[in-house]
Amino acid sequence: MTLSYVLPLRAPTPLADDAVAYLRSVAAVVDELLVVDGSGAEVFDANLLALGDVATVTRPDQLFRCANGKVAGVLTGVALARNDLVVIADDDVRYTSAALDAVIERLAGADAVVPQNVYAPLPWHARWDTGRILVHRAVADDMGGTVAIRRDALLRVGGYDGDVLFENLELLRTIRAGGGTVAFAPDVFVRRVPPTLRHFAGQRVRQAYDEFARPWLLAAWLTILPVAAARLRRRGRRGWVDVAVGAAATVALAEAGRRRGRGVTAFDRRAAWWAPVWVLERAICAWLAVASRLRGGVRYAGRRLPRAASSPRELRRQLAGASV
């Protein structure tokens, strides 16, 4: 495939054997595999030994140094890529050849394409997070650990801000602000290996903090607990009926997301039942995210990041100023 595959990486341990096997299979079908590794020296050397014969394994360019190290890896990889079509994917993403073909096809009519991640296997915490995916599919679009872009579209706008938390949203908003088109592909499914339980727990507040980039959603999450508490206080036992009705409505909403874009072929038929659990989690973590904001930002990679992402208006203003 006339395609460059970019893996931004920074980890305390070398790539696992299954990840190495997957990346070697990717290298066999794409034109170019770029692994941009910001890990420590021993980890970098181990990854170079495992993949150096099939991939370009390199360090992030200091020119792109920023608070969010993943962005530095992405920008380095895109700068080095020799193809216009570029897939950017985290180390837990597992494309098939059919999925790569599908995003290439969608890029014929867009500057960025966002396929749908699906967890496999499904430990309980992956089922929990699938509730998030289905709700997002129902009300808007879900963003996971991969995106495909046209290299020229990103270079044309001079890259994107690496001092934000929600880097995928920043990337897509920047391309749009520069006049590019973004297409979500809810019917193109790409497997994602679920995180460890420890990593999953560490993501809860950070993912809620992302909603500072979408304040209307943050406001909605912040209202859930106060409204539920008020109903229970005023209506007593009947208030619990209201809560049950709300939970049932959430399941129905998630099921609508499961049925969107051939989702029934990819998501377990019981997946929607986890949505109320996730909504409760997000309602709690939204308030914890506000507390983090008051402390200067959410913790990420040993530092606090105050900004989730730039607003579309701000990006348009910046790009308009840069073109003058």
N, C-alpha and C positions, 0 to 999 in steps of 0.2 A: 504494500500500500504506500502511495506517495504521501506519507504522513510522518510527522515527528511526534514522539511520545516523551513527555517530560515528567519526571518524578522528582519533586522537591522533597528533600529528606533531611531529618535531623533526629537522631535517636541515640539512646544510651547503649544499645546493643546492636550488633550487625543484623542485617536482614535475615529472617528465618528461612529455612530451607524451602518451604512452600512458596514464599515470596520470590526467592531467587529463581525457582523453577518457573513460576508464572512469568517473571520478567524475561527470562530466556525464551519462553514461548512467544512473548510479544515481539522480542527482537527478531524473531524468525519471520514475522509477517509485516512489520512496519519498516519503513525506509531508514528510520533513525530512532534510537533509544538514548535519551539523555538523562542521567542520574545526577542531580545537583545535590551534593551531600555536605551538609554543614555540621556533621557529627564530629566527635573527637578523633584524634589521629588513629587510634587503634581500630575504631569502628570503620572509619573511612578506608583504611588499608584492607580490612577484611572484605568490605563491599567491593572495593576495586579488584581484589583477587577473585571474587566470585563472579563478577560481571564484566571485568575489563576487556575480555575478548569479544563481547557482543554489544557493548554499550560504551558511550563516552561518560566516564565517571569523573566529575570535576567538583571543585569547590565553588560556593557562591561568589560572584564577583563583588569585590568591595565597593564598586561603584554603586551597587544597589543595596548597600547596607541599610537596614531599617529595623524598627522594633519588632515587627512580625517576620521572623526568619523565613517562613514559608514563601512570602512575597519575594524576598531576595532570591530564593531558589527558582521561583517561577520566572522572574524577569531575566535571570541568568540563562535559564534554559531557552526561553523564547528568543533572546538575543543570539544564542548560538545556533538555533534551529536553522536547517537549510531548506525547510519546506514551509509553505504558507499555511497549510493545515496542521494544527498542533493540538494534541490531546494532553491535558494537564490532569494528573491523577495522584491521589495520595497512595501511600504504600499498602493500604488495606483494600484498594479497589481492584477488581478482577474482571477485565473486559474479555469477552469472547470475540472471535473474528467477525461474527455476525453483528455484534454491537458496534465494533469499530467501523464496519461497512455502513451501518445505519447512521452514525454521527457524521461520517463523510458525506453521505447523501444529503443529510439535513443542512450541512454547511454550504451546500450549493445555493441555498436561498437565505443564508444568515451569516452574520459575522461571529456569533457565538451560539453554541447549542449546549443545553443542560439536560443530560439524560437522567433517568430515574434510578437511584441506588436502591437495592433490595438486600436486606441482610440474609446471609446463609453461612453457617447454620443459624439456628434460632434458640439460643439460651433465653432464659426469662427476661433478662434486661434488654435483649435485642427485640423481643416481642413488645416490651414496654415502649422502646423508642420507635417501633413501627407505628404505634399509636400517633406519635408526632407526625410521621411521614404521611399517614392517611388523612389526618386533619388538614395538613398543609395542601395535599392534593385536592381536597374538597373545596377549600376557600381561595386558593391561589395556586402557587407552585412550590414544589419542594426543592431545596438545594442540598446536595450531598457533598461527596468528596471528589468530584470530577467535573470538568467542563472542557468542551472543545471549542477552539477559537481559530479565527483567521489571524495569522501573525501580523499581517499588514494593518489590520484594524487596531491592534494594540500598539504597534509601533507608531501609528499615525497620531495617537493621542499622547505619546510620550510615556507609556507605561501607566501604572496606577500606584496609589498611595500605599506604602507599606507600614504605616504607623497606625493602622486600624486593626480591630479584632476580627470583623466579619469580612475577611479578605475576598471571598468569592463574590459577595454582593458588591463590594467596592469595584472589583474587576468588571462585572457586568454593567454596573451603573456608569462606569467611566467609558466603556465602549459605546453605550447608548448616548451619553452626553456628547460624544464625538460624532454623532450621526450614524453610528452602526446599529445593526438590528440584532436582537437577542431572541432566540427561539427555545422554548421549553419543550422537551420531548418526553411526556409522561408515559409514552408507550414504548420507549427504548429502555430496556432494563439492564442494569449493570450490577453484578453482585458486589457486595461489600462485606468483608470479614468483620464480624462484630468486635467491638473493643473488649478488653478485659473488664471485669466488674469494677476494679479500682479506677480505671481510666474513665469508664462510664460515669461513675459517681463524681469524678472530678470535672466532668463536662456540664453538670446540671446548671450551676449558676452562670457559667460562662456562656452557655447557649441562650439563657434567658437575657443576659446582658446584650446579646446581639440585637435585641428588639429596640434598643435605643436608636438604632438606625431606621426603625419603622415605628415611630412614636404612637401611631394610631393602634397598632397591635399591642404595644406595651400598655397603653391605657386600658385596653380591653382586658388584658391579663390582670392588671392591678385592681379591676373592679370586681373580680369574681369572688374573692374571699369576703370583702365587706358586704356585698349583696347577699351572699349565702348566709353570713352571720346575722344580718338584719332579718332575713326571712325566718330563720330559726328562732330568733328572739321574739319576733312579733307573732308568729303563728304556731309556736310550740311544735307538737307532733305533726301538724299539717305542714310545717316547714320542711320536715324530712321527706314528705311526699314531693314537695317542690324540688328538693335536691335530687330525688330519684328520677323525676321527670327530666331534669337537666342532664343527668347522666345518660338516660335513654336517648335524649336528643343528640348528645355527643357521639354515642355509638352509631346512630343513624347517619350523622354527618360523616363520620369516619368510613362507614360502609359506602357512602356516596363516593368518597375518595378512592376506595378500593375498586369500585366499579368504573372509575374513569380511565380512559386510555388503556384498555385491556388489562387493567390491574388485577382482575380476577384470575388471570393466568400466572401472576407472579406473587400475589400476597395470599397467605393462608386465610381460609374462610372465617376463622375465629379472630383474626387480627384486630378487627374493629373494636372488640370488647376491651382492649387495653387502652383505648383512647381516653376514657374518663380518668384513669390513673395518671396518664401523662398530663392531662389538663390540670388536675389537682397539683401535680408537681410544678408545672409552669406557673400556676397561680401563686404558689409559695415562693418559688425561686425568683419571680419577678420582683417581689419585695426585697429579697436578698440582693438582687442586682442593683436596686435603688440604693441600698445600704453601701454596696461596693462603690457606686458612683460617688457617694458622699465622702468616701475614703480616698478618692482620687482615681478610681478605675478598677477593673477586675484584674486579678492576677493571671498572667500568661507568661510562661517561660521565664519565671523568676523576676518579672517586673510587672508594674501596673500599666494597663492600657486604658486611657480614659475614653477614647473614641471608638464607637462601634463601626461606623462607616460614614462617608461623606453623603450629604443629601444630593439628590439629582440637581437641584437648583444651584447649589454651591459648585458642583463639578462643571455645569454649563458655564457658570460665570468664570471659573478658573480657565477653562479651555478657550473661552472667548477672549479673555485677557491675554492668553499666551499667543493667540493668533494675530493680535494687533501689532 
